[in-house]
Amino acid sequence: MSRFCYAPQAPTEPKLYIYYRVYGPDGAVRAKTAASLTDPYLACISTTSIPPPHKISTLKRCIVAAEGLNGLTTATRTELYLTLDSPHASNEQDEVAILQSDRPGATPETALVLVHHEELQGAEPRQMPSTISSRGTEAESSYLYYRLFTRTDRDVSKLAIYSNETSIGRVPRLMLPVPHNRTSIRRFIAQAEGRQILNASEFYENIAAQEPSTDEKYFPLISDTAFGSRDSPIVLVLPERRAGLFNRPARLISKPPEYNRRVSTLYWTGALHRRRGCG
């Protein structure tokens, strides 16, 4: 009999993973358990590390723990989306067949999305190139193109990609916050351009649109690459700007004073003086 003792080995189980991405209010967040050297925003966890019951709430809790976000699991602060193009978050009580080959997040292309609705402390900054060159059709489809206008003319984009048309810029579709609507798209472009005024811009689906879009409309940016394409950029029209009183920074003018009592009372010189009894 051998004098060596060997501990019994557990049966070998197939290695199955669930891929996911993490997003904050301003867009993609670098994953702490990155699964790819070329894509630091893509992560994965082993299906054998997820305890029962296999529900959305359990899966979300495990991803939160893997990313070191413990304490942020309440539904009001974090939500789990089945895909990047999902318009709504999944129900916490929905069951998830994580051991099946067609499980959610089975491949990098079908990665789940964890969305945190507050700014993540200590998150690494996103890498946004200052200029981007054209690199063929495949690369072009991975970007969302946009065109900037003032109320009277074309504007200049910080991320302009054409020397003869500086109003057109583009941002990576995978970086934009989820879900994809007017507010999230504008917010990301405003961050990329370094111009917060773009958050108040009018959002048009293309240059031929007659009415601006609203937040009720959802845009599947990943599957619908025709939207915001190079040949049909979305359009952002900046609001009118007017210098404020007492050398204040320029302020947004959305309505004339007769339609806004608060503006007319607090900001317009005559009304402000009357309120103070200054004749």
C-alpha positions as CSV (number, residue, x, y, z in Angstrom):
1,M,0.0,0.0,0.0
2,S,1.3,3.4,-0.9
3,R,2.6,5.5,2.0
4,F,1.2,8.7,0.3
5,C,-2.3,9.9,0.9
6,Y,-4.2,11.8,-1.7
7,A,-7.2,14.0,-1.1
8,P,-10.1,13.0,-3.4
9,Q,-10.7,15.4,-6.3
10,A,-14.0,16.9,-7.1
11,P,-15.5,15.9,-10.5
12,T,-14.4,18.1,-13.3
13,E,-17.1,20.5,-14.3
14,P,-17.3,22.3,-17.7
15,K,-16.1,25.9,-17.3
16,L,-19.0,28.2,-18.0
17,Y,-18.9,31.9,-17.7
18,I,-21.2,34.8,-17.7
19,Y,-19.9,38.0,-19.3
20,Y,-20.9,41.5,-18.2
21,R,-20.1,45.2,-18.4
22,V,-20.5,47.9,-15.8
23,Y,-21.9,51.3,-16.5
24,G,-22.3,54.5,-14.4
25,P,-24.3,57.6,-15.2
26,D,-21.5,58.9,-17.5
27,G,-20.9,55.7,-19.4
28,A,-18.7,52.5,-19.3
29,V,-16.6,51.8,-16.2
30,R,-13.4,49.8,-16.2
31,A,-14.1,46.3,-14.8
32,K,-12.1,45.1,-11.8
33,T,-12.3,41.5,-13.1
34,A,-11.5,42.3,-16.7
35,A,-11.7,39.2,-19.0
36,S,-9.9,40.7,-21.9
37,L,-6.6,42.5,-22.3
38,T,-7.9,44.4,-25.3
39,D,-11.2,45.4,-23.7
40,P,-10.8,46.5,-20.1
41,Y,-14.6,47.1,-19.8
42,L,-15.5,43.4,-20.4
43,A,-15.6,41.1,-17.3
44,C,-16.9,37.6,-16.5
45,I,-17.7,35.4,-13.6
46,S,-17.9,31.6,-13.4
47,T,-21.4,30.1,-13.3
48,T,-20.2,27.7,-10.5
49,S,-19.6,30.8,-8.2
50,I,-23.3,31.8,-8.3
51,P,-25.4,30.2,-5.6
52,P,-29.1,29.3,-5.9
53,P,-31.7,30.5,-6.4
54,H,-30.7,31.5,-9.9
55,K,-32.6,34.7,-10.3
56,I,-31.7,38.2,-11.5
57,S,-31.3,39.4,-7.9
58,T,-28.7,36.6,-7.2
59,L,-26.8,37.2,-10.4
60,K,-26.7,41.0,-9.7
61,R,-25.5,40.4,-6.2
62,C,-22.6,38.2,-7.4
63,I,-21.6,40.7,-10.0
64,V,-21.7,43.6,-7.5
65,A,-19.5,41.5,-5.1
66,A,-17.0,40.6,-7.9
67,E,-16.6,44.3,-8.7
68,G,-16.2,45.3,-5.1
69,L,-19.4,47.3,-5.0
70,N,-20.9,45.7,-1.9
71,G,-23.6,47.7,-0.3
72,L,-24.9,49.0,-3.7
73,T,-27.3,46.1,-4.4
74,T,-30.6,47.9,-3.8
75,A,-32.8,48.1,-6.9
76,T,-32.9,51.9,-6.7
77,R,-29.1,52.2,-7.2
78,T,-28.1,49.2,-9.4
79,E,-30.0,47.4,-12.1
80,L,-29.2,44.5,-14.4
81,Y,-29.9,44.6,-18.1
82,L,-29.9,41.4,-20.2
83,T,-28.2,43.2,-23.2
84,L,-26.7,46.5,-24.1
85,D,-29.8,47.2,-26.2
86,S,-32.3,46.3,-23.5
87,P,-34.7,49.3,-23.0
88,H,-35.6,48.3,-19.5
89,A,-33.9,46.6,-16.5
90,S,-34.7,43.0,-15.7
91,N,-37.1,42.1,-13.0
92,E,-35.3,41.1,-9.8
93,Q,-37.4,37.9,-9.4
94,D,-37.0,36.6,-12.9
95,E,-35.3,33.2,-13.1
96,V,-32.0,32.8,-15.1
97,A,-30.9,29.5,-16.5
98,I,-27.2,30.1,-15.9
99,L,-26.1,26.5,-16.6
100,Q,-27.6,26.4,-20.1
101,S,-25.6,27.0,-23.3
102,D,-28.0,29.8,-24.3
103,R,-27.7,31.5,-20.9
104,P,-27.7,35.3,-20.7
105,G,-24.2,36.7,-21.0
106,A,-22.8,33.4,-22.5
107,T,-20.5,35.3,-24.9
108,P,-18.7,38.7,-24.9
109,E,-21.1,39.8,-27.6
110,T,-24.1,39.1,-25.4
111,A,-22.7,40.5,-22.1
112,L,-25.0,41.5,-19.3
113,V,-25.0,45.1,-18.2
114,L,-24.8,46.2,-14.6
115,V,-26.0,49.8,-14.3
116,H,-25.2,51.9,-11.2
117,H,-27.2,55.1,-11.1
118,E,-24.8,57.1,-8.9
119,E,-21.2,58.0,-9.7
120,L,-18.9,55.2,-8.6
121,Q,-16.2,56.2,-6.2
122,G,-12.7,55.3,-7.2
123,A,-13.7,54.2,-10.7
124,E,-10.9,54.5,-13.2
125,P,-11.4,57.2,-15.8
126,R,-12.6,56.3,-19.3
127,Q,-10.1,56.6,-22.1
128,M,-11.6,59.0,-24.7
129,P,-9.3,59.8,-27.6
130,S,-9.0,63.5,-28.5
131,T,-9.0,62.7,-32.2
132,I,-10.2,59.6,-34.1
133,S,-9.2,58.6,-37.6
134,S,-11.4,56.7,-40.0
135,R,-10.4,53.0,-40.2
136,G,-12.9,51.3,-42.5
137,T,-16.5,50.2,-42.4
138,E,-16.3,47.9,-39.4
139,A,-14.7,50.5,-37.2
140,E,-17.1,53.2,-38.4
141,S,-20.1,51.1,-37.4
142,S,-18.8,50.9,-33.8
143,Y,-19.1,54.6,-33.4
144,L,-22.0,57.0,-32.9
145,Y,-21.7,60.0,-35.2
146,Y,-23.1,63.4,-34.3
147,R,-23.2,66.9,-35.7
148,L,-23.2,70.1,-33.6
149,F,-25.1,73.3,-34.4
150,T,-25.7,76.6,-32.7
151,R,-29.1,78.3,-33.3
152,T,-27.7,80.0,-36.4
153,D,-24.8,77.9,-37.8
154,R,-22.6,74.8,-37.6
155,D,-20.6,74.5,-34.4
156,V,-17.1,73.0,-33.9
157,S,-16.7,69.5,-32.3
158,K,-13.7,68.8,-30.1
159,L,-13.7,65.3,-31.5
160,A,-14.0,66.4,-35.2
161,I,-12.9,63.7,-37.6
162,Y,-13.0,65.6,-40.9
163,S,-10.8,68.6,-41.6
164,N,-13.4,70.0,-44.0
165,E,-16.4,69.4,-41.7
166,T,-15.5,70.2,-38.1
167,S,-19.0,70.1,-36.8
168,I,-19.1,66.2,-37.0
169,G,-17.6,64.1,-34.1
170,R,-18.1,60.5,-33.0
171,V,-17.9,58.4,-29.8
172,P,-17.7,54.7,-29.3
173,R,-21.1,53.1,-29.0
174,L,-20.0,50.6,-26.3
175,M,-19.0,53.5,-24.0
176,L,-22.4,55.2,-23.9
177,P,-24.6,54.9,-20.7
178,V,-27.4,52.4,-20.6
179,P,-30.3,52.6,-21.4
180,H,-29.8,54.5,-24.6
181,N,-32.1,57.5,-24.8
182,R,-31.9,61.2,-25.5
183,T,-30.6,62.1,-22.0
184,S,-27.9,59.4,-21.8
185,I,-26.6,60.1,-25.3
186,R,-26.5,63.8,-24.8
187,R,-24.8,63.4,-21.4
188,F,-22.0,61.3,-22.8
189,I,-21.4,63.6,-25.7
190,A,-21.3,66.6,-23.3
191,Q,-18.7,64.8,-21.2
192,A,-16.6,63.9,-24.3
193,E,-16.8,67.4,-25.7
194,G,-16.2,69.0,-22.3
195,R,-19.3,71.2,-22.7
196,Q,-22.1,70.8,-20.2
197,I,-24.3,73.1,-22.2
198,L,-24.9,70.1,-24.6
199,N,-27.0,68.5,-21.9
200,A,-29.6,71.2,-22.7
201,S,-29.3,70.9,-26.5
202,E,-32.2,69.8,-28.8
203,F,-31.7,66.2,-30.0
204,Y,-32.6,65.3,-33.6
205,E,-32.3,61.8,-35.0
206,N,-30.8,63.2,-38.2
207,I,-30.5,66.5,-40.1
208,A,-33.8,65.9,-41.9
209,A,-35.8,65.5,-38.6
210,Q,-38.5,68.2,-38.1
211,E,-39.1,67.6,-34.4
212,P,-36.6,66.9,-31.6
213,S,-36.7,63.5,-29.8
214,T,-37.9,63.0,-26.3
215,D,-36.7,60.7,-23.5
216,E,-39.7,58.3,-24.2
217,K,-37.9,57.1,-27.3
218,Y,-35.2,54.4,-27.0
219,F,-32.4,53.9,-29.4
220,P,-30.8,50.4,-29.9
221,L,-27.3,51.7,-30.6
222,I,-25.6,48.3,-30.8
223,S,-28.0,46.5,-33.1
224,D,-29.1,49.5,-35.2
225,T,-25.8,50.8,-36.6
226,A,-27.7,52.8,-39.2
227,F,-28.8,55.2,-36.4
228,G,-26.1,57.8,-35.9
229,S,-24.0,56.4,-38.7
230,R,-21.3,58.3,-40.6
231,D,-23.8,59.1,-43.4
232,S,-26.6,60.0,-41.1
233,P,-25.3,61.6,-37.8
234,I,-27.6,62.6,-35.0
235,V,-27.9,66.4,-34.6
236,L,-27.5,68.4,-31.4
237,V,-28.6,72.1,-31.6
238,L,-27.3,74.2,-28.7
239,P,-29.8,76.5,-26.9
240,E,-29.6,80.2,-27.1
241,R,-27.1,81.8,-24.8
242,R,-27.3,85.3,-23.2
243,A,-25.0,87.0,-20.8
244,G,-26.3,87.1,-17.2
245,L,-26.4,90.0,-14.9
246,F,-23.4,91.3,-12.8
247,N,-20.9,89.5,-15.0
248,R,-22.4,86.1,-14.3
249,P,-21.5,83.2,-16.8
250,A,-23.8,82.9,-19.8
251,R,-27.1,81.3,-18.9
252,L,-29.5,79.3,-20.9
253,I,-32.6,81.0,-22.3
254,S,-35.4,78.5,-22.9
255,K,-38.4,80.9,-22.7
256,P,-39.0,84.6,-22.9
257,P,-39.5,86.3,-19.5
258,E,-43.2,86.7,-19.9
259,Y,-43.6,82.9,-19.7
260,N,-41.4,82.3,-16.7
261,R,-42.2,84.3,-13.6
262,R,-39.2,83.0,-11.7
263,V,-36.7,84.0,-14.4
264,S,-38.4,87.4,-14.8
265,T,-38.4,88.0,-11.0
266,L,-34.9,86.8,-10.1
267,Y,-32.8,87.5,-13.2
268,W,-34.2,90.4,-15.2
269,T,-32.9,93.7,-14.0
270,G,-36.2,95.7,-13.7
271,A,-38.1,93.0,-11.9
272,L,-35.2,92.3,-9.5
273,H,-34.9,96.0,-8.6
274,R,-38.7,96.3,-8.1
275,R,-38.5,93.3,-5.7
276,R,-35.8,95.0,-3.7
277,G,-37.7,98.3,-3.7
278,C,-35.1,100.0,-5.9
279,G,-37.5,102.2,-7.8
